[in-house]
């Protein structure tokens, strides 16, 4: 049972890192901007991007998730439609 929980948690962390990557790479937001908007340290953003999820507190993950998902919701319409489709396919 614990393995299922850990797997689900890692999937959520991976998805958050993916959305964060879109904000940084496509929308050109900086790690510093995300950190300031989230109220976390830049190192937390870096750890998320590098897959070091265990080094980030649950509180910091939550704050980043709220910020990232809000920004993603606001900015996704500015992305080309085929870009969003390729993101969906890469998660399958």
N, CA and C atoms as an extended XYZ file, in Angstrom:
276
Properties=species:S:1:pos:R:3:atomname:S:1:resname:S:1:resid:I:1 pbc="F F F"
N         0.822       -1.193        0.000 N   UNK     1
C         0.000        0.000        0.000 CA  UNK     1
C         0.869        1.261        0.000 C   UNK     1
N         1.946        1.239        0.766 N   UNK     2
C         2.836        2.401        0.819 CA  UNK     2
C         3.471        2.663       -0.541 C   UNK     2
N         3.752        1.605       -1.288 N   UNK     3
C         4.359        1.770       -2.611 CA  UNK     3
C         3.417        2.506       -3.557 C   UNK     3
N         2.121        2.230       -3.454 N   UNK     4
C         1.152        2.932       -4.294 CA  UNK     4
C         1.114        4.416       -3.964 C   UNK     4
N         1.183        4.741       -2.683 N   UNK     5
C         1.187        6.147       -2.272 CA  UNK     5
C         2.423        6.852       -2.808 C   UNK     5
N         3.581        6.222       -2.663 N   UNK     6
C         4.817        6.836       -3.140 CA  UNK     6
C         4.795        7.023       -4.646 C   UNK     6
N         4.252        6.060       -5.356 N   UNK     7
C         4.157        6.160       -6.809 CA  UNK     7
C         3.261        7.328       -7.212 C   UNK     7
N         2.127        7.468       -6.554 N   UNK     8
C         1.207        8.570       -6.864 CA  UNK     8
C         1.839        9.914       -6.534 C   UNK     8
N         2.567        9.974       -5.445 N   UNK     9
C         3.228       11.214       -5.052 CA  UNK     9
C         4.295       11.597       -6.068 C   UNK     9
N         5.082       10.631       -6.509 N   UNK    10
C         6.118       10.914       -7.503 CA  UNK    10
C         5.505       11.359       -8.822 C   UNK    10
N         4.371       10.762       -9.201 N   UNK    11
C         3.697       11.172      -10.436 CA  UNK    11
C         3.264       12.631      -10.356 C   UNK    11
N         2.738       13.037       -9.218 N   UNK    12
C         2.312       14.427       -9.046 CA  UNK    12
C         3.512       15.368       -9.079 C   UNK    12
N         4.603       14.961       -8.457 N   UNK    13
C         5.823       15.772       -8.485 CA  UNK    13
C         6.346       15.899       -9.912 C   UNK    13
N         6.318       14.814      -10.644 N   UNK    14
C         6.790       14.817      -12.027 CA  UNK    14
C         5.910       15.709      -12.899 C   UNK    14
N         4.608       15.639      -12.694 N   UNK    15
C         3.688       16.485      -13.458 CA  UNK    15
C         3.910       17.962      -13.130 C   UNK    15
N         4.082       18.270      -11.855 N   UNK    16
C         4.358       19.651      -11.453 CA  UNK    16
C         5.659       20.140      -12.083 C   UNK    16
N         6.674       19.294      -12.074 N   UNK    17
C         7.952       19.666      -12.690 CA  UNK    17
C         7.778       19.916      -14.188 C   UNK    17
N         6.929       19.137      -14.832 N   UNK    18
C         6.668       19.332      -16.259 CA  UNK    18
C         6.003       20.669      -16.540 C   UNK    18
N         4.991       20.998      -15.753 N   UNK    19
C         4.319       22.287      -15.924 CA  UNK    19
C         5.271       23.440      -15.627 C   UNK    19
N         6.098       23.268      -14.614 N   UNK    20
C         7.094       24.289      -14.282 CA  UNK    20
C         8.070       24.468      -15.441 C   UNK    20
N         8.464       23.366      -16.041 N   UNK    21
C         9.362       23.428      -17.191 CA  UNK    21
C         8.770       24.216      -18.350 C   UNK    21
N         7.471       24.061      -18.579 N   UNK    22
C         6.804       24.823      -19.645 CA  UNK    22
C         6.853       26.313      -19.333 C   UNK    22
N         6.591       26.667      -18.089 N   UNK    23
C         6.622       28.088      -17.714 CA  UNK    23
C         8.016       28.680      -17.898 C   UNK    23
N         9.020       27.907      -17.578 N   UNK    24
C        10.391       28.410      -17.680 CA  UNK    24
C        10.884       28.386      -19.126 C   UNK    24
N        10.662       27.287      -19.824 N   UNK    25
C        11.221       27.137      -21.169 CA  UNK    25
C        10.395       27.816      -22.256 C   UNK    25
N         9.084       27.719      -22.184 N   UNK    26
C         8.258       28.304      -23.238 CA  UNK    26
C         7.903       29.759      -22.942 C   UNK    26
N         7.456       30.008      -21.721 N   UNK    27
C         7.001       31.353      -21.363 CA  UNK    27
C         8.129       32.238      -20.837 C   UNK    27
N         9.303       31.668      -20.681 N   UNK    28
C        10.512       32.404      -20.289 CA  UNK    28
C        10.421       33.061      -18.910 C   UNK    28
N         9.696       32.428      -18.002 N   UNK    29
C         9.710       32.896      -16.617 CA  UNK    29
C        10.966       32.338      -15.960 C   UNK    29
N        11.559       33.101      -15.079 N   UNK    30
C        12.791       32.635      -14.438 CA  UNK    30
C        12.472       31.821      -13.183 C   UNK    30
N        13.447       31.051      -12.765 N   UNK    31
C        13.311       30.301      -11.516 CA  UNK    31
C        13.123       31.265      -10.346 C   UNK    31
N        13.798       32.399      -10.405 N   UNK    32
C        13.678       33.395       -9.343 CA  UNK    32
C        12.253       33.950       -9.277 C   UNK    32
N        11.653       34.180      -10.440 N   UNK    33
C        10.282       34.691      -10.477 CA  UNK    33
C         9.314       33.689       -9.861 C   UNK    33
N         9.451       32.433      -10.243 N   UNK    34
C         8.579       31.387       -9.694 CA  UNK    34
C         8.772       31.294       -8.182 C   UNK    34
N        10.016       31.338       -7.736 N   UNK    35
C        10.303       31.251       -6.303 CA  UNK    35
C         9.682       32.419       -5.544 C   UNK    35
N         9.839       33.629       -6.067 N   UNK    36
C         9.274       34.803       -5.390 CA  UNK    36
C         7.754       34.750       -5.358 C   UNK    36
N         7.155       34.371       -6.475 N   UNK    37
C         5.691       34.303       -6.525 CA  UNK    37
C         5.150       33.211       -5.606 C   UNK    37
N         5.926       32.148       -5.430 N   UNK    38
C         5.499       31.020       -4.598 CA  UNK    38
C         5.842       31.209       -3.126 C   UNK    38
N         6.775       32.101       -2.848 N   UNK    39
C         7.223       32.279       -1.474 CA  UNK    39
C         8.128       31.154       -1.010 C   UNK    39
N         8.922       30.612       -1.948 N   UNK    40
C         9.859       29.536       -1.619 CA  UNK    40
C        11.262       29.970       -2.026 C   UNK    40
N        12.232       29.163       -1.685 N   UNK    41
C        13.617       29.431       -2.070 CA  UNK    41
C        13.846       28.998       -3.522 C   UNK    41
N        14.773       29.662       -4.186 N   UNK    42
C        15.127       29.291       -5.558 CA  UNK    42
C        15.615       27.840       -5.590 C   UNK    42
N        16.288       27.407       -4.541 N   UNK    43
C        16.785       26.030       -4.472 CA  UNK    43
C        15.634       25.020       -4.541 C   UNK    43
N        14.479       25.368       -3.982 N   UNK    44
C        13.319       24.475       -4.072 CA  UNK    44
C        12.878       24.313       -5.526 C   UNK    44
N        12.883       25.402       -6.268 N   UNK    45
C        12.516       25.352       -7.690 CA  UNK    45
C        13.537       24.512       -8.450 C   UNK    45
N        14.808       24.736       -8.177 N   UNK    46
C        15.868       23.963       -8.834 CA  UNK    46
C        15.742       22.476       -8.508 C   UNK    46
N        15.489       22.166       -7.243 N   UNK    47
C        15.340       20.761       -6.845 CA  UNK    47
C        14.163       20.107       -7.562 C   UNK    47
N        13.078       20.835       -7.716 N   UNK    48
C        11.919       20.293       -8.419 CA  UNK    48
C        12.261       20.009       -9.880 C   UNK    48
N        12.932       20.936      -10.517 N   UNK    49
C        13.296       20.757      -11.924 CA  UNK    49
C        14.284       19.612      -12.129 C   UNK    49
N        15.114       19.362      -11.138 N   UNK    50
C        16.127       18.314      -11.261 CA  UNK    50
C        15.671       16.976      -10.691 C   UNK    50
N        14.410       16.905      -10.278 N   UNK    51
C        13.862       15.633       -9.812 CA  UNK    51
C        14.271       15.235       -8.410 C   UNK    51
N        14.751       16.168       -7.639 N   UNK    52
C        15.139       15.876       -6.249 CA  UNK    52
C        13.968       16.232       -5.327 C   UNK    52
N        12.884       15.508       -5.512 N   UNK    53
C        11.629       15.818       -4.821 CA  UNK    53
C        11.722       15.643       -3.312 C   UNK    53
N        12.530       14.702       -2.879 N   UNK    54
C        12.637       14.426       -1.443 CA  UNK    54
C        13.311       15.568       -0.683 C   UNK    54
N        13.952       16.471       -1.399 N   UNK    55
C        14.644       17.593       -0.761 CA  UNK    55
C        13.744       18.820       -0.605 C   UNK    55
N        12.479       18.690       -1.018 N   UNK    56
C        11.546       19.814       -0.976 CA  UNK    56
C        10.466       19.505        0.052 C   UNK    56
N        10.187       20.457        0.920 N   UNK    57
C         9.134       20.245        1.916 CA  UNK    57
C         7.773       20.185        1.228 C   UNK    57
N         6.839       19.519        1.866 N   UNK    58
C         5.483       19.432        1.314 CA  UNK    58
C         4.860       20.824        1.195 C   UNK    58
N         5.167       21.681        2.145 N   UNK    59
C         4.646       23.044        2.119 CA  UNK    59
C         5.161       23.801        0.892 C   UNK    59
N         6.447       23.669        0.602 N   UNK    60
C         7.026       24.341       -0.562 CA  UNK    60
C         6.448       23.769       -1.854 C   UNK    60
N         6.258       22.451       -1.898 N   UNK    61
C         5.649       21.837       -3.087 CA  UNK    61
C         4.244       22.385       -3.301 C   UNK    61
N         3.497       22.498       -2.225 N   UNK    62
C         2.127       23.002       -2.330 CA  UNK    62
C         2.121       24.439       -2.848 C   UNK    62
N         2.968       25.279       -2.274 N   UNK    63
C         3.007       26.686       -2.701 CA  UNK    63
C         3.425       26.807       -4.163 C   UNK    63
N         4.404       25.998       -4.566 N   UNK    64
C         4.808       26.031       -5.973 CA  UNK    64
C         3.685       25.520       -6.872 C   UNK    64
N         2.992       24.484       -6.437 N   UNK    65
C         1.903       23.924       -7.244 CA  UNK    65
C         0.802       24.954       -7.466 C   UNK    65
N         0.438       25.670       -6.420 N   UNK    66
C        -0.607       26.692       -6.552 CA  UNK    66
C        -0.174       27.762       -7.552 C   UNK    66
N         1.047       28.214       -7.434 N   UNK    67
C         1.556       29.251       -8.331 CA  UNK    67
C         1.674       28.740       -9.760 C   UNK    67
N         2.285       27.583       -9.921 N   UNK    68
C         2.512       27.030      -11.257 CA  UNK    68
C         1.189       26.752      -11.965 C   UNK    68
N         0.249       26.154      -11.268 N   UNK    69
C        -1.022       25.823      -11.912 CA  UNK    69
C        -1.818       27.085      -12.239 C   UNK    69
N        -1.740       28.097      -11.401 N   UNK    70
C        -2.430       29.363      -11.689 CA  UNK    70
C        -1.826       30.036      -12.916 C   UNK    70
N        -0.512       30.104      -12.962 N   UNK    71
C         0.155       30.707      -14.118 CA  UNK    71
C        -0.117       29.906      -15.385 C   UNK    71
N        -0.068       28.612      -15.264 N   UNK    72
C        -0.307       27.737      -16.418 CA  UNK    72
C        -1.715       27.952      -16.960 C   UNK    72
N        -2.685       28.072      -16.073 N   UNK    73
C        -4.065       28.305      -16.491 CA  UNK    73
C        -4.181       29.622      -17.257 C   UNK    73
N        -3.512       30.654      -16.752 N   UNK    74
C        -3.588       31.975      -17.387 CA  UNK    74
C        -2.835       32.039      -18.711 C   UNK    74
N        -1.746       31.310      -18.820 N   UNK    75
C        -0.869       31.441      -19.984 CA  UNK    75
C        -1.070       30.380      -21.064 C   UNK    75
N        -1.811       29.328      -20.775 N   UNK    76
C        -1.885       28.219      -21.731 CA  UNK    76
C        -2.516       28.609      -23.059 C   UNK    76
N        -3.381       29.603      -23.065 N   UNK    77
C        -4.013       30.020      -24.316 CA  UNK    77
C        -3.030       30.695      -25.266 C   UNK    77
N        -1.909       31.152      -24.746 N   UNK    78
C        -0.917       31.791      -25.616 CA  UNK    78
C         0.014       30.772      -26.269 C   UNK    78
N        -0.114       29.506      -25.889 N   UNK    79
C         0.713       28.455      -26.480 CA  UNK    79
C         0.073       27.972      -27.776 C   UNK    79
N         0.884       27.601      -28.750 N   UNK    80
C         0.311       27.023      -29.970 CA  UNK    80
C        -0.444       25.738      -29.631 C   UNK    80
N        -1.532       25.503      -30.324 N   UNK    81
C        -2.360       24.337      -30.031 CA  UNK    81
C        -1.564       23.039      -30.144 C   UNK    81
N        -0.732       22.905      -31.158 N   UNK    82
C         0.027       21.667      -31.327 CA  UNK    82
C         1.046       21.466      -30.205 C   UNK    82
N         1.479       22.546      -29.557 N   UNK    83
C         2.398       22.435      -28.422 CA  UNK    83
C         1.697       21.756      -27.253 C   UNK    83
N         0.448       22.139      -27.006 N   UNK    84
C        -0.318       21.534      -25.915 CA  UNK    84
C        -0.619       20.071      -26.206 C   UNK    84
N        -0.877       19.742      -27.451 N   UNK    85
C        -1.145       18.348      -27.811 CA  UNK    85
C         0.102       17.506      -27.590 C   UNK    85
N         1.268       18.019      -27.966 N   UNK    86
C         2.500       17.250      -27.784 CA  UNK    86
C         2.806       17.044      -26.307 C   UNK    86
N         2.428       17.997      -25.463 N   UNK    87
C         2.617       17.817      -24.025 CA  UNK    87
C         1.744       16.687      -23.506 C   UNK    87
N         0.506       16.626      -23.964 N   UNK    88
C        -0.399       15.564      -23.525 CA  UNK    88
C         0.131       14.203      -23.952 C   UNK    88
N         0.616       14.104      -25.168 N   UNK    89
C         1.134       12.829      -25.668 CA  UNK    89
C         2.372       12.394      -24.907 C   UNK    89
N         3.213       13.343      -24.516 N   UNK    90
C         4.446       12.977      -23.821 CA  UNK    90
C         4.178       12.455      -22.417 C   UNK    90
N         3.013       12.762      -21.850 N   UNK    91
C         2.676       12.269      -20.514 CA  UNK    91
C         2.046       10.888      -20.553 C   UNK    91
N         1.652       10.425      -21.719 N   UNK    92
C         0.987        9.115      -21.827 CA  UNK    92
C         1.995        8.003      -21.742 C   UNK    92
